Amino acid sequence: MLEEKIRRVPVWSGALRAVHWALAAAVGFQWASGWLMGQGVRDPAFWHDWHLMAGQAVLILLLVRVALLFRPGADGWRSFVPAPTLLQGARRTLVFYATLGRAPLPNWYAHNPLWALLYPLMAVLLLVTTISGVLHDGSYRSAGLSPGTVHGGAALLLGWLVAAHVVTAVLHDLKGKGAFISAMINGHRYFHVAVQPLDSEPPAGGQSVDVSFDTARPGPSGAAKKASDPGTSG
């Protein structure tokens, strides 16, 4: 019989978490201030100035996030390379969303495999929104579109993606077992590892078993058995 062991593993660096929440706060303020200006709030110049300053903060944070791409670990650019395992995990994650959590949630170590493909798009939309906001009142046009039109369209699409990101993060914690939301606060995730006791019968043919490092034992030849890293499948 397989036993379950929970492992608490550090995943997200402090720098990445700080950038994540700072971006969330800045973008949230951007939407709130933009909506207020659209509603004809009193003293629109006040909100306009703060809207511009928050946009500058977004640009700085994006530059910091780009710098973090060159660090090792989960912050790095290798986490976003669309490898076959990432694409397979993205497909299984999409099925999990489509069934509202009734299908199994695939395992992953750091970035959600589906959102790892969408995060670069979100970064591009943030950049487009910021630049078009700076040029909002200019006469420059791109593909026949004014900066204001580009700004509003990019902000709307970004808003839908962020809303979906929040909803799916809640769905992960509701139906999964990885402590996804708290991981972006304290940097640690929980991995549930299936461990086969050493004195039990071997698994049946075709059965997959994950063994944690600390339960691996030397094989008959004296070499340590290779253990699978929890959370990297899917």
Backbone as a ProteinNet text record, in pm:
[ID]
protein_1_A
[PRIMARY]
MLEEKIRRVPVWSGALRAVHWALAAAVGFQWASGWLMGQGVRDPAFWHDWHLMAGQAVLILLLVRVALLFRPGADGWRSFVPAPTLLQGARRTLVFYATLGRAPLPNWYAHNPLWALLYPLMAVLLLVTTISGVLHDGSYRSAGLSPGTVHGGAALLLGWLVAAHVVTAVLHDLKGKGAFISAMINGHRYFHVAVQPLDSEPPAGGQSVDVSFDTARPGPSGAAKKASDPGTSG
[TERTIARY]
84.9	0	88.8	50.7	126.2	92.8	195.1	176.4	202.8	139.8	156.8	241.2	338.1	425.4	422.7	407.6	401.4	538	585.8	715	693.9	752.5	745.6	876	864.6	983.2	987.2	1100.9	1111.8	1116.2	1032.7	1022.5	1048.6	976.5	980.8	1075.1	1162.8	1256.2	1185	1248.4	1190.4	1178.1	1276	1272.3	1154.4	1131.6	1020.6	886.9	873.5	747	723.4	828.9	814.3	769.4	829.3	790.5	646.6	610	473.9	368.7	385.9	283.4	288.8	406.6	416.2	347.7	365.8	296.7	145.9	103.1	-40.2	-99.5	-29	-77.5	-79	28.4	37	-68.7	-87	-187.1	-327.8	-350.8	-481	-511.7	-410.8	-430.8	-454.9	-386.9	-406.3	-551.2	-606.5	-745.6	-841	-818	-906.7	-901.4	-782.5	-769.8	-820.9	-797.3	-850	-1001.2	-1060.7	-1206.7	-1262.2	-1198.4	-1244.4	-1238.1	-1130.8	-1121.3	-1230	-1263.6	-1369.3	-1506.8	-1521.9	-1649.8	-1664.1	-1566.8	-1576.4	-1556.2	-1460.5	-1435.8	-1383.7	-1404.2	-1351.7	-1199.3	-1143	-998.3	-935.6	-972	-914.4	-763.7	-710.1	-565.7	-489.2	-546.2	-481.7	-468.2	-578.4	-576.6	-493.4	-494.1	-413.4	-265.2	-221.2	-80	-40	-124.4	-93.8	-101.7	-192.2	-203.1	-72.4	-16.8	109.9	224.3	227.1	335	325.9	203.4	187.3	231.8	207.1	253.7	405	470.5	616.8	667.9	595.9	634.1	620.6	514.9	496.7	613.7	657	768.4	897	923	1042.4	1035.1	918.5	901.3	918.4	872	891.5	1040.5	1115.3	1259.4	1327	1282.5	1337.7	1304.7	1181	1142	1224.4	1254.6	1340.4	1479.4	1530.3	1660.8	1658.6	1546.9	1535.7	1535.1	1503.4	1504.3	1642.6	1745.5	1882.2	1938.6	1850.3	1891.1	1859.8	1932.8	1900.6	1773.9	1718.6	1601.9	1471.7	1364.8	1230.8	1212.2	1296.5	1284.8	1331	1413.5	1483.9	1399.8	1455.6	1384.6	1359.5	1435.3	1414.8	1278.6	1217.7	1085.5	977.1	1006.6	905.9	930.4	1033.4	1061.3	953.5	883.4	773.4	823	880	926.5	806.6	824.6	711.5	641.4	717.8	654.9	568.7	614.9	537.7	407.5	414.8	295.5	196.9	248.2	160.9	92.1	169	110.4	8.7	34.3	-60.7	-192.7	-185.3	-308.4	-387.9	-319.8	-388.3	-444.4	-373.7	-423.7	-548.1	-548.6	-666	-786.5	-765.8	-875	-924.5	-832.3	-869.7	-958.7	-923	-1005.1	-1141	-1141.4	-1266.1	-1366.5	-1315.8	-1404.8	-1427.1	-1379.4	-1393.5	-1337	-1224.6	-1155.5	-1194.8	-1283	-1320.9	-1213.5	-1145.6	-1032.2	-911.9	-817.8	-700.9	-614.7	-562.1	-471.3	-329.8	-264.3	-127.5	-29.8	78.6	182.5	279.6	333.6	442.3	521.2	642.9	729.7	712.7	721.7	719	600.1	622	514.4	411	285	177.3	209.2	205.2	247.2	165.4	35.3	-45.7	-15	-7.8	17.9	161.1	251.4	389.2	392.6	295.4	286.1	217.3	138.7	62.5	131.5	219.5	286.6	365	438.3	505.2	406.7	289.4	187.4	140.5	122	80.7	186.8	313.3	421.8	421.3	398.7	392.4	274.8	160.2	43.3	68.2	137.5	173.4	262.2	357.9	449	373.6	287	209.1	116.6	53.7	-36.7	38.6	156.9	235.5	282.3	338.3	389.4	277.2	166.1	53.6	-8.3	2.7	-48.2	33.9	166.1	253.4	223.2	190.9	162.1	12.7	-62.8	-209.3	-263.8	-211.5	-265.2	-189.1	-99.2	-22.3	-98.7	-42.8	-106.6	-52.3	42.5	103.5	0.7	3	-88	-10.2	-57.1	2.8	-105.9	-85.3	-184.5	-319.6	-315.6	-438.1	-505.8	-442.8	-502.3	-430.7	-507.7	-450.1	-393.6	-299.5	-246.5	-355.7	-457.3	-565.8	-642.5	-666.1	-735.8	-652.9	-522.9	-433.6	-428	-421	-414.2	-537.8	-654.3	-777.3	-792.7	-759.7	-772.6	-677	-550.8	-452.4	-487.7	-535.6	-573.4	-691.9	-787.4	-904.1	-864.1	-781.4	-736.4	-654.3	-569.2	-489.1	-578.6	-683.3	-775.9	-842.2	-883.6	-945.2	-845	-720.5	-618.9	-589	-580.2	-553.9	-671	-793.4	-911	-909.6	-875.7	-867.4	-756.2	-645.4	-533.8	-576.6	-650.1	-695.7	-794.1	-889.4	-990.2	-924.5	-832	-767.8	-677.2	-614.5	-532.4	-618.7	-737.7	-830.8	-875.3	-900.2	-941.9	-832.2	-706.4	-595.3	-599.9	-615.6	-616.7	-743.9	-853.3	-980.7	-981.3	-924.8	-930.5	-795.3	-686.7	-554.4	-501.2	-371.8	-310.8	-173.6	-150	-15.8	7.4	-95	-80.7	-25.3	-94.9	-43.3	-43.6	-150.6	-159.7	-61.5	-57.8	33.5	179.2	205.5	342.9	396.1	306.9	351.5	365.7	333	352.2	476.5	487.9	601.6	710.1	685.9	786.9	791.2	709.6	714.7	587.3	606.5	493.6	496.5	377.2	365.5	350.4	429.8	421.7	379.8	277.4	228.7	293.5	380.3	462.1	411.3	385.7	345.6	471.3	475.4	592.8	551.7	625.4	599.8	687.8	627.2	709	804.2	923	1025.8	989.3	903.3	869	739.5	686.4	560.4	587	478.5	490.4	524.9	597.4	628.9	501	501	380.6	347.9	220.1	175.2	227.9	225.3	276.1	204	279.2	219.8	190.6	209.2	180.3	299.6	272.5	377.6	390.6	513.5	539.6	645.3	616	713.9	779.2	909.2	982	1061.7	1047.6	1120.4	1267	1352.4	1495.9	1531.8	1463.9	1504.7	1454.9	1379.4	1338.2	1409.5	1494.7	1566.3	1669.7	1688.3	1785.1	1880.7	2002.6	2095.4	2038.9	2059.8	2012.9	2106.4	2077.7	2161.1	2307.2	2328.8	2466.9	2538.4	2464.8	2525.2	2501.2	2453.3	2425	2290	2279.8	2152.9	2052.9	1928.9	1822.6	1793.9	1762.5	1730.9	1588.8	1573.4	1440.6	1389.1	1258.6	1198.6	1171.9	1191.9	1169.3	1019.9	957.9	813.5	774.1	664.5	610.5	663.1	749.9	802.2	729.1	644.6	571.5	454.6	402.2	287.9	326.2
-119.5	0	125	222.3	345.3	435.4	496.1	592.4	732.2	832.3	969.5	1047.7	1118.9	1199.8	1342.8	1439.2	1579.5	1643	1709.1	1778.1	1926.2	2010	2155.7	2201.9	2256.2	2285.7	2433.8	2502.6	2642.3	2650.7	2736.7	2747.7	2890.3	2987.4	3125.2	3210.6	3283	3370.6	3494.1	3559.7	3681.5	3792.2	3801.9	3905.9	3885.2	3760.9	3732.4	3762.6	3722.7	3748.8	3899.1	3973.8	4118.5	4183	4141.2	4196.3	4157.6	4034.8	3987.2	4072.3	4092.1	4165	4314.8	4367.1	4508.8	4534.1	4443.1	4454.8	4444.3	4351.3	4335.7	4464.3	4526.6	4650.6	4764.3	4776.8	4885.3	4872.2	4749.8	4728.6	4749.1	4703.4	4726.6	4874.8	4951.5	5096.5	5158	5106.9	5158.3	5142.8	5025.6	5003.4	5090.9	5098.5	5178.2	5325.7	5379.9	5521.6	5549.2	5455.3	5472.7	5472	5384.4	5378.6	5507.5	5558.1	5681.5	5798.8	5806.7	5915.3	5903.9	5781	5760.2	5793.9	5794.9	5827.2	5975.9	6055.8	6200.3	6239.9	6174.3	6204.1	6347.5	6404.5	6538.5	6536.4	6648.3	6665.3	6553.1	6539.8	6432.1	6445.2	6567.7	6585.7	6511.4	6508.9	6436.7	6288.4	6227.7	6085.8	6058.3	6152	6135.8	6131	6218.7	6220.2	6089.6	6043.4	5919.4	5799.8	5807.5	5701.7	5690.8	5804.2	5804.6	5751.6	5790.6	5744.2	5593.6	5542	5397	5324.7	5385.7	5326.9	5321.6	5426.1	5425.5	5317.1	5296.4	5190.3	5053.1	5034.6	4908.8	4883.8	4987.2	4972.3	4932.8	4995.4	4961.6	4817.5	4777	4640.7	4538.3	4571.6	4481.8	4463.8	4572.5	4564.3	4476.9	4489	4404.9	4257.9	4232.9	4093.9	4036.7	4117.8	4072.2	4037.5	4118.6	4089.8	3957.5	3926.7	3801.4	3679.9	3700.5	3588.4	3526.8	3600.8	3552.4	3492.4	3471.9	3403.6	3254.8	3171.3	3027.7	2999.5	2882.2	2843.1	2880	2885	2906.8	3045.3	3141.9	3277.2	3285.1	3190.6	3202.1	3177.5	3212.8	3203.5	3059.7	2965.1	2825.5	2773.4	2836.6	2794.1	2819.8	2902.8	2939.2	2876.6	2794.1	2728.1	2623.5	2629.1	2535.1	2395.7	2326.8	2189.6	2095.4	1973.7	1879.3	1852.3	1840.2	1814.4	1934.3	2055.6	2174.8	2179.4	2146.3	2148	2040.2	1924.9	1819	1861.2	1923.1	1972.1	2081.5	2167.5	2273.9	2216.2	2110.9	2046.9	1987.1	1920	1858.3	1964.5	2075.8	2185.3	2247.1	2260.8	2315.4	2224.9	2094.4	2000.5	2017.3	2037.3	2061.3	2184.9	2292.6	2414.2	2390.9	2322.5	2301.9	2219.2	2130.3	2047.1	2106	2230	2298.5	2215.1	2152.9	2080.8	1936.6	1885.4	1744.3	1652.7	1698.5	1622.7	1642.4	1548	1561.7	1681.1	1747.7	1859	1804.9	1831.5	1779.3	1843.2	1773.9	1825	1913.9	2011.9	2092.1	2148.6	2187.9	2237	2385.8	2466.9	2612.3	2673.8	2718.7	2784.2	2683.2	2720.8	2644.1	2625.5	2502.6	2481.1	2557.7	2578.4	2655.4	2804.2	2853.7	2996.4	3033	2937.7	2965.7	3007.1	2959.5	2998.9	3134.1	3174.6	3299.3	3416.6	3389.6	3499.3	3591.2	3538	3630.7	3721.5	3668.1	3750.8	3861	3827.7	3927.7	4036.3	3996.8	4095.1	4188.4	4132.7	4215.4	4311.8	4264.3	4351.1	4462.9	4429.8	4533	4639.1	4593.9	4687.7	4774.6	4711.5	4786.6	4886.2	4842.4	4932	5051.7	5027.1	5136	5235.6	5184.7	5273.8	5351.9	5283.5	5353.6	5453.5	5428.1	5525.1	5651.8	5635.8	5753.7	5836.6	5768.7	5837	5861.3	5849.4	5850.2	5969.9	6087.5	6209.9	6251.5	6167.1	6201	6170.3	6214.3	6194.7	6072.5	6003.9	5887.6	5775.8	5705.1	5593.8	5470.1	5355.3	5227.2	5139.5	5097.9	5017.6	5088.1	5220.7	5298.2	5320.2	5273.2	5285.2	5393.9	5475.3	5578.3	5516.1	5585.8	5532	5506	5592.6	5572.6	5444.3	5413.2	5289	5167.1	5173.2	5062.3	5045.4	5156.4	5153.5	5086	5127.2	5069.1	4922.5	4884.4	4745	4653.4	4697	4614.8	4601.8	4711.5	4707.2	4614.1	4613.7	4526	4379.7	4347.5	4208.5	4164.7	4253.8	4222.3	4199.4	4280.2	4264.4	4128.1	4078.7	3946.2	3837.2	3851.8	3752	3750.6	3868.2	3874.7	3816.4	3846.7	3790	3637.5	3584.7	3439.6	3381.9	3455.3	3410.1	3398.3	3495.9	3493.7	3378.4	3362.2	3256.6	3119	3098.1	2966.9	2940.8	3044.8	3026	2980.2	3038.2	2994.8	2851	2817.6	2681.7	2580.9	2620.4	2531.7	2495.8	2598.2	2572.5	2501.6	2524.8	2462.5	2313.9	2279.2	2140.6	2068.7	2143.9	2082.8	2070.3	2036.2	2014.8	2080.5	2184.2	2238.4	2369	2427.7	2556.3	2661.9	2683	2767.8	2915.8	2963.1	3105.4	3141.8	3063.3	3094.2	3082.5	3002.3	2989.3	3121.5	3205.2	3334.4	3435.5	3394.5	3479.4	3436.7	3306.2	3260.3	3191	3168.7	3111.3	2960.4	2891.4	2746.4	2683.7	2567.3	2486.9	2351.7	2288.7	2155.4	2054.5	1947.8	1841.3	1712.4	1649.7	1522.2	1411.3	1336.7	1237.3	1098.4	1018.7	880.4	797.1	732.7	655.1	510.9	419.2	276.7	225.6	172.7	117.3	10.8	4.3	-86.8	-233.5	-260.6	-399.8	-442.8	-358.9	-392.5	-460.8	-511	-576.5	-475.4	-515	-423	-383.4	-267.5	-221.5	-311.3	-314	-393.2	-331.7	-408.9	-361	-236.3	-136.6	-12.6	88.5	50.1	142.9	236	365.2	465.1	496.2	495.5	522.3	630.7	735.9	839.9	809.3	812.9	784.4	906.9	950.7	1068.5	1032.9	1133.7	1111.1	1045	1087.6	1038.4	897.5	837	698.5	602.9	658	572.6	488	365.4	274.8	223.8	187.6	131.3	4.2	-11.6	-130	-247.1	-360.8	-479.7	-456.2	-364.8	-340.9	-242.1	-186.1	-89.6	53	73.8	210.3	253.7	381	432.9	435.4	400.2	406.2	551.3	573.9	710.5	743	854	893.7	1007.6	1010.1	1116.7	1238.6	1356.2	1482.5	1509.6	1522.7	1543.8	1675.5	1671.8	1795	1832.5	1751.6	1788.3	1719.1	1622.3	1553.8	1637.8	1607.4	1679.5	1810.3
0	0	0	-82.4	-88.6	29.6	84.7	191.5	137.6	198.9	153.4	252.3	198.6	281.8	230.5	318.2	279.5	299.7	196.7	204.8	179.4	262.9	248.6	184.9	64.3	-15.9	-51	-30.5	-73.8	-226.1	-283.3	-428.8	-475.9	-416.8	-466.4	-383.6	-451	-381.4	-327.1	-230.1	-174.1	-277.1	-366.9	-470.1	-564.1	-605.5	-695.7	-629.6	-502.5	-432	-415.5	-386.2	-370.7	-500.9	-613.2	-743.5	-776.7	-747.3	-776.2	-707.6	-576.1	-501.4	-529.5	-556.3	-592.9	-726.9	-822.3	-950.2	-932.3	-847.5	-823.2	-765.3	-670.7	-610	-711.3	-791	-888.3	-996.5	-1048.1	-1152	-1096.3	-974.2	-911.7	-897.1	-857.5	-846.5	-983.9	-1086.3	-1221.5	-1265.7	-1241.6	-1282	-1201.6	-1070.6	-986.2	-1024.4	-1042.5	-1077.3	-1217.2	-1311	-1445.4	-1447.3	-1367.3	-1359.8	-1299.1	-1195.1	-1131.2	-1228.2	-1305.6	-1402.7	-1509.3	-1545	-1642.6	-1589.2	-1456.4	-1394.4	-1365.1	-1407	-1385.3	-1240.6	-1173.5	-1033.8	-1019.3	-901.5	-875	-876.6	-917.6	-926	-1008.3	-1136	-1218.7	-1236.6	-1227.9	-1244.1	-1135.1	-1014	-903.1	-936.8	-982	-1013.7	-1138.6	-1231.2	-1351.8	-1317.8	-1229.1	-1190.1	-1121.7	-1029.9	-960	-1054.9	-1151.9	-1252.1	-1331.1	-1368	-1440.8	-1354.9	-1228.2	-1139.8	-1116.3	-1103.8	-1088.4	-1215.1	-1331.5	-1456	-1463.3	-1413.4	-1408.8	-1314.8	-1204.1	-1110.5	-1176.5	-1256.7	-1328.7	-1422.5	-1493.2	-1586	-1512.6	-1398.5	-1320.2	-1270.5	-1223	-1173.3	-1284.9	-1404.7	-1518.3	-1548.5	-1539.5	-1563.1	-1457.2	-1332.5	-1226.1	-1253	-1298.7	-1327	-1441.3	-1541.5	-1650.5	-1596.9	-1505.1	-1445.4	-1369.5	-1304.5	-1229.7	-1320.9	-1448.1	-1541.8	-1558	-1522.9	-1539.9	-1411.2	-1313.4	-1190.9	-1203.8	-1131.3	-1133.9	-1053.7	-1074	-997.4	-1064.9	-984.3	-1037.2	-1097.5	-1059.8	-1114.8	-1260.3	-1303.8	-1430.6	-1553.7	-1668.2	-1795.4	-1837.8	-1787	-1825.9	-1783.3	-1683.2	-1637.3	-1741.1	-1840.1	-1939.3	-2075.8	-2087.5	-2215.3	-2240.9	-2355.1	-2381.7	-2417.2	-2320.8	-2340.8	-2349.7	-2403.1	-2414.3	-2282.1	-2172.9	-2043.6	-1999.2	-2030.5	-1996.1	-2075.7	-2203.8	-2288.6	-2245.3	-2205.4	-2156.5	-2026.7	-1937.5	-1813.1	-1837.4	-1936.7	-1970.1	-2017.9	-2098.8	-2146.7	-2031.4	-1940.5	-1826.3	-1731.6	-1717.5	-1634.1	-1695.2	-1827.2	-1895.8	-1875.6	-1877.5	-1850.6	-1707.3	-1613.6	-1473.8	-1461.9	-1532.5	-1529.7	-1593.8	-1708.5	-1782.9	-1703.8	-1618.6	-1536.6	-1397.6	-1377.4	-1247.5	-1132.9	-1158.4	-1052.4	-1036.1	-1121.7	-1109.8	-1168.8	-1271.6	-1325.6	-1234	-1233.1	-1144.1	-1182.6	-1081.7	-1103.4	-1118.8	-1231.2	-1248.8	-1151.5	-1126.2	-1036.9	-1113.7	-1046.3	-1101.3	-985.2	-1014.5	-907.2	-881.2	-984.7	-965.6	-1038.1	-1162.7	-1235.6	-1283.7	-1271	-1330.9	-1479.5	-1532.4	-1671.3	-1774.1	-1748.2	-1842.7	-1832.5	-1710.1	-1691.7	-1725.8	-1722	-1764.6	-1910.8	-1989.4	-2129.6	-2145.9	-2044.5	-2053.3	-1984.8	-1889.4	-1819	-1912.7	-2012.1	-2104.7	-2178.1	-2214.2	-2278.2	-2184.2	-2055.5	-1958.4	-1943.5	-1946.6	-1936.1	-2056.6	-2176.2	-2296.9	-2289.3	-2242	-2229	-2127.8	-2019.2	-1921.6	-1985.3	-2064.7	-2131.2	-2232.8	-2311.9	-2411.5	-2343.4	-2233.9	-2161.3	-2105.5	-2051	-1992.3	-2098.6	-2207.4	-2311.8	-2378.6	-2409.3	-2471.5	-2376	-2245.2	-2147.8	-2146.5	-2159.4	-2165.7	-2290.9	-2401.1	-2528	-2547.9	-2440.6	-2450.1	-2526.6	-2501.2	-2562.9	-2688.7	-2734.5	-2853.6	-2981.1	-3092	-3223	-3295.6	-3235.2	-3299.6	-3312.8	-3426.1	-3449.8	-3491.7	-3446.2	-3481.1	-3540.8	-3665.5	-3737.8	-3740.6	-3748.5	-3753.6	-3620.2	-3512.1	-3378.8	-3299.7	-3228.8	-3144.9	-3017.8	-2950.3	-2824.4	-2721.1	-2718.4	-2622.6	-2647.7	-2776.4	-2811.2	-2773.9	-2804.6	-2769.2	-2617.9	-2547.4	-2401	-2341.7	-2388.5	-2335	-2369.8	-2494.3	-2534.7	-2461.4	-2447.8	-2377.3	-2229.5	-2169.9	-2028.3	-2006	-2100.8	-2087.6	-2097.1	-2196	-2211.2	-2090.8	-2043	-1924.9	-1803.5	-1791.9	-1680	-1678.9	-1797.3	-1804.6	-1768	-1811	-1777.4	-1627.9	-1567.4	-1423.2	-1345	-1388.1	-1321.1	-1330.1	-1449	-1465.1	-1378.3	-1366.8	-1283.4	-1136.9	-1088.1	-948.8	-926.2	-1018.7	-1004.9	-1006.2	-1098.4	-1106.3	-986.4	-932.4	-812.2	-695.1	-682.4	-577.4	-603.1	-730.3	-763.9	-731	-749.6	-713.7	-565.7	-481.4	-336.8	-293.4	-366.1	-329.8	-363.2	-478.1	-525	-518.3	-510.2	-507	-365.5	-355.9	-224.4	-213.6	-293.9	-299.1	-227.2	-162.2	-93.5	-188.4	-298.6	-405.5	-368.6	-305	-272.8	-162.2	-56.1	53.8	9.9	-93.9	-142.9	-195.5	-249.1	-299	-184.6	-63	54.8	132.1	159.8	240	157.4	28.4	-58.8	-63.5	19.6	27.4	-29.8	-92.2	-138.2	-70.1	-64.1	-6.4	-119.1	-113.4	-211.6	-142.7	-195.1	-142.6	-223.8	-159.3	-227.6	-193.5	-296.8	-275.3	-249.4	-133.4	-93.2	-71.6	-129.7	-109	3.9	111	219.9	166.4	224.7	174.4	195.5	295.6	323.3	255.2	163.9	98.8	-34.2	-94.7	-224	-332.3	-434.7	-544.3	-618	-682.4	-752.5	-870.2	-903.1	-1017.4	-1146.1	-1252.1	-1379.3	-1425.9	-1469.1	-1517.6	-1408.9	-1280.4	-1171	-1148.8	-1138.3	-1118.2	-970.2	-920.4	-779.7	-768.3	-690.7	-661.8	-528.1	-522.5	-399.1	-360.1	-236.5	-192.1	-168.9	-173.6	-159.8	-27.5	79.1	209.9	238.9	146.3	167.9	72.8	-15.2	-109.6	-35.5	-80	-19.5	-127	-89.1	-187.9	-249.6	-378.7	-447.8	-424.7	-489.4	-471	-507.2	-605.9	-647	-557	-459.5	-368.7	-411.7	-534.6	-581.1	-530.3	-500.1	-449.8	-562.9	-531.9	-630.3	-663.7	-786.5	-832	-790	-718.1	-669.4	-754.1	-772	-852.4	-766.3	-824	-751.6	-747.9	-631.8	-625.8	-688.5	-758.4	-812.2	-948.5	-1009.8	-1140.4	-1253	-1220.2	-1326.3	-1371.8	-1488.5	-1542.5	-1596
[MASK]
++++++++++++++++++++++++++++++++++++++++++++++++++++++++++++++++++++++++++++++++++++++++++++++++++++++++++++++++++++++++++++++++++++++++++++++++++++++++++++++++++++++++++++++++++++++++++++++++++++++++++++++++++++++++++++++++++++++++++

